[in-house]
C-alpha cells in the first residue's frame, strides 16, 4: 500500500516527488498524534484497543481520525 510513495534502489529509499506533499502531511498528522498523546499504543494490561486498530481495515491515520 505504501510502496506507491517511494523509490527503491540498492543504496537508498526516497519519496517520489509527486507524493512528497502528501507524505509530508501524513507525517505531520502522525507527529500531532504523538505530541497530543493520542496515538494508540500497545498496553499489556489492556491490549484490546491496540488490537482493534491493528485489525481495522483503515490505515493508522484514518483510524485515529474516526475516534
Residue pairs with C-beta under 8 A, 6 or more apart in sequence:
1 59
4 16
4 19
5 15
5 16
5 19
5 22
5 23
6 13
6 14
6 15
6 16
7 13
7 14
7 15
7 16
15 23
26 61
29 61
30 39
30 60
30 61
33 39
33 61
33 64
38 64
38 67
39 64
40 49
40 50
40 53
40 63
40 64
41 50
42 50
43 49
43 50
53 60
53 63
56 63
58 66
